[in-house]
Amino acid sequence: MPIITFEQSNGTATEVEVADGGNIMRAAVSNGIAGIVGECGGQAMCATCHVYVAPEDAASLPEISESEDEMLDCTAAERTEFSRLGCQVRLGGATQQLRVTVPSDQV
Amino acid sequence: MEQRIVIIGAGHAGVQLAASLREAGHRGPLSLINQEKELPYQRPPLSKDYVAADAASEPLALRPESFYAEHNIDVLADARVDSIDRAGRFVNLGTGAQLPYDRLVIATGARNRPLTCEGSELPGVYGLRTLDDARALKLRLADARRVVVIGAGFIGLEFAAAAKKRGLEVTVLEFATRPLGRAASEPLSSWFDAEHRGSGINLRCNEGLERIEAREDHLQVTSTAGSDYVADLVVYGIGVLPNTELAAESGLSCENGILVDELLRTSDERIYALGDCANFPLADSSERVRLESVQNANDHARALALTLTGQPTEYRELPWFWSIQGEHRLQIAGLCAASDDAVLLGEPETGKFSIALFRGGVLAAVESVNRPADHISARKLLSSGTPITASMLEASASLKELARSTPIPA
């Protein structure tokens, strides 16, 4: 199964297994990862599952859709070129390992 | 002294409150009474993704099971409260046990307004609110071909669009003159009316439900216009009723919900209410409202957690909502009123636009279709405390530009 490593701003890291096709937000919420809220349940409506993906993993992920792009402009923590909404990034296929950093703020 | 806090109800509001209380430093005993057997779960996807053909079969839990133990939250599952003893400060559980409290929070939510016509209890007629509802419905959807939806509100239309996407024949009966009439402006209603019809949904306004009859292998739905519709299943979404019985029976003031003040306190200073069941004073307004939304539940919970841990916090958050109607993402910031002046932003033909609603010359709400940036900017503007006029908006290239140039208090 694909594995996501969630890194917190204080340096602690947690590894989480994800079902094939599962997304980052769902994996985080199901495993109680602090700092990922997912208030809308995964519909790219609330921008509270913002993560920074590791630069080396960013290119292999599916492209950012228009609605994800617009919502990323509205995150509580600053958007960078590695920002994604966790609910919009599914794992599986070529993406078996992913490292993400959880921002300091979501709401 | 460490207070004992009991929360009745484990929907979005109750669960968020329990989590926020621990975050805010509440260390005393904390009980969460869950009427359902399930681990508390996300409700919004039930009428959207969950009923899609390719959806995950399990809903998303609000928190993992381990969360409650780790945070020392005592979850009583499949439990109910029979009554509140305000003098003795305890609740009577269905099991006969008593649970004492220092502070009690009522987060009982709302339930579907039931159909009352002939045939409303027939098998194949479903409401859609709980996971049990959604599971039963999903099962039945697998071999249904024709569905009749009663009510063109958010839930009814979300479900109608999801059913249409699955290839079903969909009829929607709405007794009012337009869809989404209770929650949206007139121009937004007419855009969605055209959009849903265009996708092949038979949306019938000015046509209510008269009765449902069982035929040999289907249901026959008769409308108030005298038309008959054939259905393999009927889904209704005609609004909700706040669950106020427990509060009312214990003598708390209720009127379209449990009446609370700006601290979300009921007429008993040890008892609070929040979320769908609470009727609260809207900030900077003389109005009271009762809102049914995830935002309202969560933000109420965050404010109340502070109040209950020694930082009295008046509730002042801007209401916002979202809905997924087929391919379209609808987001609403603020509360619209029938008398608002609508200003259109963008071109509806492109499927991306917003409607800015002005009341007394000042921006009161913004409805956005497939324009998330407008929505978020509107939330910032409407929360800023700066009155936004139509001419300020006209002078700006977009809501986003205006939000950038408007001072936002920290």
Interface residues (C-beta under 8 A of the other chain):
Chain A: R26 V29 S30 N31 G32 G38 E39 C40 G41 G42 Q43 A44 M45 C46 A47 S67 E70 M71 D73 C74
Chain B: Q42 R43 P44 P45 K48 D49 L60 A61 L62 R63 P64 S66 F67 E70 V294 Q295 N298 W322 I324 R329 Q331 N370 R371 P372 A373 I376 K400
